Structures are given as structure tokens and as C-alpha cells.
Amino acid sequence: MRKSSAKPSARRDPYAALRYRNFRLLIAGRMPAQIGEMMVSVGVGWELYERTGDVFALGLVGLVQIIPVLLLSVFGGYAADRYDRRRIALISQLVLIVCSLALAVLSITDGSLVLLYAVLMLIGAARAFNNPAESALTPLTVPQEQYLNAATWNSTVWQSSAILGPAVGGLLIALANDAALVYIVNAAAGCVLVAALLIIDVKQTKFLAANERPLQAIRGGWQFLRQSPVILGAITLDMFAVLFGGATFLLPVFAKDILMVDATGLGLLRTAPSVGALCMAVYLSRRAPFERSGHTLLKAVIGFGVATLIFGVSTSFVLSMAMLILLGALDNISVVIRQTLVMTYTPDEMRGRVSAVNSVFIGASNELGGFESGVTAALFGPVGAVVFGGIGTILVVLGIAYWVPSLRNFGKLGGPTAPPAEPEPAEQVA
């Protein structure tokens, strides 16, 4: 009998990473904690506006939280490479729980707004240490061949939280007519992650030398990134895409003045990117890895810029919704590829510092993206601001494609032990 020449199915096991106990525990703890984080954002915004009626008070929320992230993340990355990452994440979560309870007390007692902002700043400081440690912890919970699937599940959890968190937060505020319940529920959600971290059993393969000074170690992290154009290019690409493609910051203006929809329409517009990202995450978990990951990454971010541009000129609610769903889906391709690149090709002893740089880049671009959108909207109007952002995103992709050919030519994720032009191979996680 003649043998069939058909190729085997390219579909992957979508639950591959979840078959590892430590990763299941991490995801199970991370999801309620991230939902709680989204709830707190809604609660703080609602309470501040109720108490002050001042939009500037809302703007300060992002500022007081991003400042400690920018100042302390590099030290958080150093700590994640020097000490036990699980313990750092555990301590950080305990601080976040205490802060959430403090917010509840301030809400119940109508406490000082100065104290409220101080608590928010402490939350930012805790995240500066938590984010690098937790990001560097993920590769220790699954084998290297499952990094892509793990990154997809991380993205799925994040996007699900972005959809559920605001909805649950708004519901709790409506039930209690107060934000205190939101903060208490968030503290309980943080306890779930604490319990998961206590049960997880992972071993960090390498620590920094005890005699290596912090500043020397931090410089070593930056030096590694400079010598790793694929990783640095992917992080930079994502940063500028967020910076220029900030259509979501101007959604209230588009909803009211251009698309002529009410608060329900605005809610749908806000949810659309997360819906697109979630659908893409489900799709990516079931398909084979991209054979030309670098090329796919660049095309996805160009598509993100084009979708942003079309959204900017659209006057149709249906078309605007479609473009927001599409840009969310394309952005998720970028996120999954970038996270997998960082996990796969960063040596274990560097993961904390590289994750810290990534946190600074993305955190800064989120806040600066809002500022950039506001400034350009004031100068050119909301349509001009979004169109400018879409064109800017496309130009950044073309620039990085030209200046970082190793990223453009990068092949299958998880294939070679190191991406092109990197000085040394990443070590296999035990």
C-alpha cells in the first residue's frame, strides 16, 4: 500500500503549559489577583471623582504609580536575579494586600487624599519589585519548549482580567455605593496568589555572585540587552507601538463627539481591544509556532498601526469596533512573541533585570502614550492625534525592520538556542 504523503497536523496542545503543576498554580493565583488589580483601578477612579469632581485628581493616579516603577524597577530586577524570586513576589503581594486594606479604611473613613496617593505610590513601589520577579518566575514553572504556550496563557489571563475586572468592580460599587468593598475583595484575591506562591515548588538555577555590586549587575543587564538586538528590538517595537498607538486614551472623545454613542457604547469600545486580544490568544494556543516570528511580529505591529489609522478616520460605530477588535488581536501577537523571546533567549541569571527593563519600557510608554495622545489631540484634534499615532507606529516598524535585520529575519521561536547576533546561548531552565 502506498504511504500517504500528508504532513502531520500542525495543531498544538492548547493546554500544554497547564499540564505542569507549578504553572497551573501560578496562573490560578495570578488571574484573581489581576482581576482585583483592574477592579482597584475602577474603584480609585470612581472614588476620587466622587470626592473631588476634578479630572486632574484622576490624572495623578497614574503619575504617582508610575514614578516608583520607573525609579525602582531596575533594583527590582536586580533583586529578582540576586534573591529567591518566589519570595520577592510573595513579599510584594503581601504589601499589595496591606495597601488594598489601607485603601478600604481610607474609603470608609473618608480619609486624607494625601494618604490615598501615598498608598497608591506604595502600590507602585511594590509592583516595581513584583513584576520582574513574577515575570522571571514563569520560565521556572514550565520546560523551555512550552514557553510560547505559557506566554499565550499569560496573555489570556491578562486580557480576561481586563474584561472581567472593570465589570466586577463596577458591579461591586453599584451594590455597595462605595469603593471600599472593591478594595476588600481585591485583598482577598491577593491572598489567593499568596497561597499559590507558597505552594509552588521551583528552584532558581543561578544567583548573582554575592560580591557583585548592584550597579555593576544592573549595568550587566543593560549590556546584555545592547548585545541582544532581537530582544531589544522586540521590546522597543512594543514600547513605541503603545506610545504612538494610544487610540484607547481618546475613546471618550470619539464615543461622544464623533461616533455619537452613550456610555454603553463607550463601554463596548473600551472592551473591544481585549476581546480581540483574547480571541487571538485562544487561536495562538491552538496553532503551530510561527515559522518566521520576526517577520510576523513586524507585520502584526504594522497592522496595528493601520487599524489605528482607520479607527481615527472612521465615523461608523461598527467599523470603529471592528478596528479596535483587530488592533487588540494584532497587539496580542506582538505581546506573545515578545514574551516568548524574552523567556527563551534570556539566561536565567539575567531574567529579572531584562524583565525590569521591559516593565520600565512598557510602563513608561503607557503613561507617556496618554500624554502624547492628549498633546496631539490638543494640537491637531482627536482624529489628527490618532492618525498621527497610526502613521508613527508604521514608521517605527519600518525603522526597526531596517536597523535590526536580525529581528526581521528571525525564524521559529524555540528553534535555535539563541537568536541571530546574540553573543551567547541562553541556558536551559532546569
Stockholm file with secondary structure:
# STOCKHOLM 1.0

chainA/1-430         MRKSSAKPSARRDPYAALRYRNFRLLIAGRMPAQIGEMMVSVGVGWELYERTGDVFALGLVGLVQIIPVLLLSVFGGYAADRYDRRRIALISQLVLIVCSLALAVLSITDGSLVLLYAVLMLIGAARAFNNPAESALTPLTVPQEQYLNAATWNSTVWQSSAILGPAVGGLLIALANDAALVYIVNAAAGCVLVAALLIIDVKQTKFLAANERPLQAIRGGWQFLRQSPVILGAITLDMFAVLFGGATFLLPVFAKDILMVDATGLGLLRTAPSVGALCMAVYLSRRAPFERSGHTLLKAVIGFGVATLIFGVSTSFVLSMAMLILLGALDNISVVIRQTLVMTYTPDEMRGRVSAVNSVFIGASNELGGFESGVTAALFGPVGAVVFGGIGTILVVLGIAYWVPSLRNFGKLGGPTAPPAEPEPAEQVA
#=GR chainA/1-430 SS CCCCCCCCCCCCCTTTGGGSHHHHHHHHHHHHHHHHHHHHHHHHHHHHHHHHCCHHHHHHHHHHHHHHHHHHHHHHHHHHHHSCHHHHHHHHHHHHHHHHHHHHHHHHHTCCHHHHHHHHHHHHHHHHHHHHHHHHHGGGSSCGGGHHHHHHHHHHHHHHHHHHHHHHHHHHHHHHTSSHHHHHHHHHHHHHHHHHHHHCCCCCCCCCCTTSCHHHHHHHHHHHHHTCHHHHHHHHHHHHHHHHCCGGGGHHHIIIIISCCCHHHHHHHHHHHHHHHHHHHHHHTTSCCCSSHHHHHHHHHHHHHHHHHHHHHCCCHHHHHHHHHHHHHHHHHHHHHHHHHHHHHSCGGGHHHHHHHHHHHHHHHHHHHHHHHHHHHHHHHHHHHHHHHHHHHHHHHHHHHHHCHHHHTCCCTTSSSSCTTCSSCCCCCC
#=GC SS_cons         CCCCCCCCCCCCCTTTGGGSHHHHHHHHHHHHHHHHHHHHHHHHHHHHHHHHCCHHHHHHHHHHHHHHHHHHHHHHHHHHHHSCHHHHHHHHHHHHHHHHHHHHHHHHHTCCHHHHHHHHHHHHHHHHHHHHHHHHHGGGSSCGGGHHHHHHHHHHHHHHHHHHHHHHHHHHHHHHTSSHHHHHHHHHHHHHHHHHHHHCCCCCCCCCCTTSCHHHHHHHHHHHHHTCHHHHHHHHHHHHHHHHCCGGGGHHHIIIIISCCCHHHHHHHHHHHHHHHHHHHHHHTTSCCCSSHHHHHHHHHHHHHHHHHHHHHCCCHHHHHHHHHHHHHHHHHHHHHHHHHHHHHSCGGGHHHHHHHHHHHHHHHHHHHHHHHHHHHHHHHHHHHHHHHHHHHHHHHHHHHHHCHHHHTCCCTTSSSSCTTCSSCCCCCC
//
